[in-house]
Amino acid sequence: MPRSKQKTLGWLKARYGATVRARYTTIWLQAHSRYRCPKCMFRSLERVSIGIWRCRKCGLTIAGGAYQPTTKIK
């Protein structure tokens, strides 16, 4: 049987409901993935804390969004 395309967080198990788990998984993956650094253009920008992003290669530190380095203006 093919595996599910949606990534899940195993520690949540069957708690909180499917919708909440799906939203949390999306946010968790956004916050913990690496992004392209605007200075050196490598995929090495990591989240340090809420709204603070640091490049592991060139050491650039920028302020950005809570879960992504750039945010959309609505």
Order of alpha helices (4+ residues) and beta strands (2+ residues): alpha-beta-beta-beta-beta
